[in-house]
Amino acid sequence: MLQLDAGFAFSCSDEVATVSTLSFDSIVLAFVLLLVLLTLKLSIKIVPQSENWLVERLGKYNRKLEAGLHLLVPFLETVRYKVSIQEIQLPPDPINAITHDNVSISVQLAILYRITDASRTMYRIENLTLAIKTIVNGTIRSVIGKTDLDGVQSNRRHLAQEIEAELQTVSDEWGIKLTRVEITEVDVDSATKEAMQVQLNAERKRRGQVTEAEGIKQATQLQADARLYSAEKEAAAKRILADAEAYAVTAVSKAIAEGGASAVEFEIKKIQALAIQELSKGNNAKIVLLPSDVLSALSGTIGKIVSKF
């Protein structure tokens, strides 16, 4: 009986030792697998298209990772920063400034930028947005202080270009690029608005008066041109009539020179006959006055007719 108990105890101890060995091996294998998975996780990095990653080795900046698949040295290299390279817009906060003609205005700008050198952006400046806003405020006050209010209102694009040029030097040091700078709004106080409205109304009235005067001037000019044109046409007509009469006189003079007095007498008789014919056509004509020479000619003709009978 004792022998059976001793044998049973020995077999149980062997089984326990075997189970313990298997458990230890499983733990080691699981630990190795976890270590391999962790190593792969720390080593393989996939960077998206819209980002740049900054890698540090033992706490020191080593390199920049762009879009794609990358391998790191596990436990020695780590991704310290993930930086977006998309365009970023600054909050359009109003900025107070004074123009060259001492007018207080409030300006709002639309400023867009993107990061071109992530290492400079992350290691040279602590708060990029605050730094940009501070530089923008100072630059705007400097540029607007050189320009009067009318220039600010009418030359916004030119002022935005000046502001962009001033900011570009600082932006290069911080690894950013300004992609768009625009003045979106210029606001003044109520008193200045009222003065501007009065000036605008006066300018509109002046322009209306100028337009009306220009209209009167053009109408007067057109009337004068019309009268001049009419006078020129009348003068031309008179010249034509004078030329015709001169031609007729010349023709008559030529006929007189060639035919003598008989030709002149014939023409005069013909003109008298035509005149008498026109007078006799009238419905109200009761008495027809005839020249004495016509009467004598008619009496001679009638006497000859009577003597024949």
Contacts in CASP RR format, 6 or more apart in sequence:
PFRMAT RR
TARGET T0000
AUTHOR 0000-0000-0000
METHOD contacts of the structure
MODEL  1
MLQLDAGFAFSCSDEVATVSTLSFDSIVLAFVLLLVLLTLKLSIKIVPQS
ENWLVERLGKYNRKLEAGLHLLVPFLETVRYKVSIQEIQLPPDPINAITH
DNVSISVQLAILYRITDASRTMYRIENLTLAIKTIVNGTIRSVIGKTDLD
GVQSNRRHLAQEIEAELQTVSDEWGIKLTRVEITEVDVDSATKEAMQVQL
NAERKRRGQVTEAEGIKQATQLQADARLYSAEKEAAAKRILADAEAYAVT
AVSKAIAEGGASAVEFEIKKIQALAIQELSKGNNAKIVLLPSDVLSALSG
TIGKIVSKF
38 74 0 8 1.000
39 74 0 8 1.000
42 72 0 8 1.000
42 74 0 8 1.000
42 75 0 8 1.000
42 78 0 8 1.000
43 71 0 8 1.000
43 72 0 8 1.000
43 73 0 8 1.000
43 74 0 8 1.000
44 69 0 8 1.000
44 70 0 8 1.000
44 71 0 8 1.000
44 72 0 8 1.000
45 53 0 8 1.000
45 65 0 8 1.000
45 69 0 8 1.000
45 70 0 8 1.000
45 71 0 8 1.000
45 72 0 8 1.000
45 79 0 8 1.000
46 68 0 8 1.000
46 69 0 8 1.000
46 70 0 8 1.000
47 53 0 8 1.000
47 65 0 8 1.000
47 66 0 8 1.000
47 67 0 8 1.000
47 68 0 8 1.000
47 70 0 8 1.000
48 67 0 8 1.000
49 67 0 8 1.000
50 84 0 8 1.000
50 85 0 8 1.000
50 86 0 8 1.000
51 67 0 8 1.000
51 82 0 8 1.000
51 83 0 8 1.000
51 84 0 8 1.000
51 85 0 8 1.000
52 64 0 8 1.000
52 65 0 8 1.000
52 66 0 8 1.000
52 82 0 8 1.000
52 83 0 8 1.000
52 85 0 8 1.000
52 115 0 8 1.000
52 118 0 8 1.000
53 64 0 8 1.000
53 65 0 8 1.000
53 70 0 8 1.000
53 79 0 8 1.000
53 81 0 8 1.000
53 82 0 8 1.000
53 83 0 8 1.000
54 61 0 8 1.000
54 63 0 8 1.000
54 64 0 8 1.000
54 65 0 8 1.000
54 79 0 8 1.000
54 80 0 8 1.000
54 81 0 8 1.000
54 82 0 8 1.000
54 83 0 8 1.000
54 118 0 8 1.000
54 119 0 8 1.000
54 122 0 8 1.000
55 61 0 8 1.000
55 62 0 8 1.000
55 63 0 8 1.000
55 64 0 8 1.000
55 65 0 8 1.000
55 72 0 8 1.000
55 77 0 8 1.000
55 78 0 8 1.000
55 79 0 8 1.000
55 80 0 8 1.000
56 62 0 8 1.000
56 77 0 8 1.000
56 78 0 8 1.000
56 80 0 8 1.000
57 73 0 8 1.000
57 76 0 8 1.000
57 77 0 8 1.000
58 76 0 8 1.000
59 78 0 8 1.000
59 80 0 8 1.000
61 80 0 8 1.000
61 119 0 8 1.000
61 123 0 8 1.000
62 77 0 8 1.000
64 118 0 8 1.000
64 119 0 8 1.000
65 79 0 8 1.000
72 78 0 8 1.000
72 79 0 8 1.000
80 122 0 8 1.000
81 118 0 8 1.000
81 122 0 8 1.000
83 115 0 8 1.000
83 118 0 8 1.000
83 121 0 8 1.000
83 122 0 8 1.000
84 115 0 8 1.000
85 114 0 8 1.000
85 115 0 8 1.000
85 116 0 8 1.000
85 118 0 8 1.000
86 114 0 8 1.000
87 112 0 8 1.000
87 113 0 8 1.000
87 114 0 8 1.000
87 179 0 8 1.000
88 112 0 8 1.000
88 113 0 8 1.000
88 114 0 8 1.000
88 115 0 8 1.000
89 110 0 8 1.000
89 111 0 8 1.000
89 112 0 8 1.000
90 109 0 8 1.000
90 111 0 8 1.000
90 112 0 8 1.000
90 113 0 8 1.000
90 129 0 8 1.000
90 132 0 8 1.000
90 133 0 8 1.000
90 136 0 8 1.000
92 108 0 8 1.000
92 109 0 8 1.000
92 110 0 8 1.000
92 184 0 8 1.000
93 108 0 8 1.000
93 133 0 8 1.000
94 106 0 8 1.000
94 107 0 8 1.000
94 108 0 8 1.000
94 185 0 8 1.000
94 187 0 8 1.000
95 106 0 8 1.000
95 107 0 8 1.000
95 108 0 8 1.000
95 109 0 8 1.000
95 136 0 8 1.000
95 137 0 8 1.000
95 140 0 8 1.000
95 141 0 8 1.000
96 104 0 8 1.000
96 105 0 8 1.000
96 106 0 8 1.000
96 107 0 8 1.000
97 104 0 8 1.000
97 105 0 8 1.000
97 106 0 8 1.000
97 107 0 8 1.000
97 140 0 8 1.000
97 141 0 8 1.000
97 144 0 8 1.000
97 145 0 8 1.000
98 104 0 8 1.000
98 105 0 8 1.000
98 141 0 8 1.000
98 144 0 8 1.000
98 145 0 8 1.000
99 105 0 8 1.000
99 144 0 8 1.000
99 145 0 8 1.000
99 147 0 8 1.000
99 148 0 8 1.000
99 149 0 8 1.000
99 152 0 8 1.000
100 145 0 8 1.000
100 146 0 8 1.000
100 147 0 8 1.000
100 148 0 8 1.000
101 148 0 8 1.000
101 149 0 8 1.000
103 148 0 8 1.000
103 149 0 8 1.000
103 188 0 8 1.000
103 192 0 8 1.000
104 188 0 8 1.000
104 189 0 8 1.000
104 192 0 8 1.000
105 144 0 8 1.000
105 149 0 8 1.000
105 152 0 8 1.000
105 186 0 8 1.000
105 187 0 8 1.000
105 188 0 8 1.000
106 185 0 8 1.000
106 186 0 8 1.000
106 187 0 8 1.000
106 188 0 8 1.000
107 140 0 8 1.000
107 144 0 8 1.000
107 152 0 8 1.000
107 183 0 8 1.000
107 185 0 8 1.000
107 186 0 8 1.000
107 187 0 8 1.000
108 183 0 8 1.000
108 184 0 8 1.000
108 185 0 8 1.000
108 187 0 8 1.000
109 136 0 8 1.000
109 140 0 8 1.000
109 160 0 8 1.000
109 163 0 8 1.000
109 181 0 8 1.000
109 182 0 8 1.000
109 183 0 8 1.000
109 184 0 8 1.000
110 180 0 8 1.000
110 181 0 8 1.000
110 182 0 8 1.000
110 184 0 8 1.000
111 132 0 8 1.000
111 136 0 8 1.000
111 178 0 8 1.000
111 180 0 8 1.000
111 181 0 8 1.000
112 178 0 8 1.000
112 179 0 8 1.000
112 180 0 8 1.000
112 181 0 8 1.000
113 132 0 8 1.000
113 171 0 8 1.000
113 176 0 8 1.000
113 177 0 8 1.000
113 178 0 8 1.000
113 179 0 8 1.000
114 176 0 8 1.000
114 177 0 8 1.000
114 179 0 8 1.000
115 121 0 8 1.000
115 175 0 8 1.000
115 176 0 8 1.000
116 175 0 8 1.000
116 176 0 8 1.000
116 177 0 8 1.000
117 175 0 8 1.000
117 176 0 8 1.000
118 175 0 8 1.000
120 173 0 8 1.000
120 174 0 8 1.000
120 175 0 8 1.000
121 128 0 8 1.000
121 174 0 8 1.000
121 175 0 8 1.000
121 176 0 8 1.000
124 173 0 8 1.000
124 174 0 8 1.000
124 175 0 8 1.000
125 131 0 8 1.000
125 174 0 8 1.000
128 174 0 8 1.000
128 176 0 8 1.000
131 174 0 8 1.000
132 167 0 8 1.000
132 171 0 8 1.000
132 176 0 8 1.000
135 167 0 8 1.000
135 170 0 8 1.000
136 163 0 8 1.000
136 167 0 8 1.000
139 163 0 8 1.000
139 166 0 8 1.000
139 167 0 8 1.000
140 163 0 8 1.000
142 166 0 8 1.000
143 159 0 8 1.000
143 162 0 8 1.000
143 163 0 8 1.000
143 166 0 8 1.000
144 152 0 8 1.000
144 159 0 8 1.000
147 155 0 8 1.000
147 159 0 8 1.000
149 188 0 8 1.000
149 192 0 8 1.000
151 159 0 8 1.000
152 159 0 8 1.000
152 183 0 8 1.000
152 186 0 8 1.000
153 186 0 8 1.000
156 182 0 8 1.000
156 183 0 8 1.000
156 186 0 8 1.000
157 182 0 8 1.000
159 183 0 8 1.000
160 181 0 8 1.000
160 182 0 8 1.000
160 183 0 8 1.000
161 181 0 8 1.000
163 181 0 8 1.000
164 178 0 8 1.000
164 181 0 8 1.000
167 178 0 8 1.000
167 181 0 8 1.000
168 178 0 8 1.000
171 177 0 8 1.000
171 178 0 8 1.000
188 196 0 8 1.000
252 267 0 8 1.000
255 263 0 8 1.000
255 264 0 8 1.000
255 267 0 8 1.000
256 263 0 8 1.000
256 264 0 8 1.000
272 291 0 8 1.000
272 294 0 8 1.000
276 288 0 8 1.000
276 290 0 8 1.000
276 294 0 8 1.000
279 285 0 8 1.000
279 288 0 8 1.000
280 288 0 8 1.000
290 298 0 8 1.000
END
